[in-house]
């Protein structure tokens, strides 16, 4: 991997198995000898905690602009405090959600994608971005009764549409998330190892 590390993010709709798959990927890469860390957004920082409490699990969804600005602020802290130091140490960083989540979720709420990109201008570009694709109807069935304010069918359909635009542009690598957990994990590891072989 050279002196500088590699930054990979995993994206997807709520309930697509993203967190499970991200943690599985980290474990498998460690077994193969990679110095890898798991991280996630919203982050463990103060802004991330605020987002979880007041934005994701509030009584109703806050304004899309407020949401986007809070996520961008949290992302700035996340990159500065966690991602960059780990990469400077030559580590492989795998993030459960990143900037594409803001583009997809706040974009689905009607905000201009260019504006979301501008307020996230500080966010370093991931070396590899993966999208676990599962039908919105399927993820809604998987979600627990205590859902976040974004976990409804209409929102998830709009979110998937935005994600697919980035797949079409070649910015996200689509993984079929409708397969078994093991098959999805194998597909992700294959994509990541192929990528790492190219950049090493």
Secondary structure as UniProt FT lines:
FT   STRAND          6..12
FT   TURN            14..15
FT   HELIX           18..31
FT   TURN            32..33
FT   STRAND          36..40
FT   HELIX           46..50
FT   HELIX           51..56
FT   HELIX           64..78
FT   HELIX           79..83
FT   HELIX           84..88
FT   TURN            89..90
FT   STRAND          92..96
FT   HELIX           99..108
FT   TURN            109..110
FT   HELIX           113..119
FT   TURN            120..122
FT   STRAND          128..133
FT   HELIX           136..142
FT   TURN            149..150
FT   HELIX           153..169
FT   STRAND          173..176
FT   TURN            177..178
FT   HELIX           181..199
//
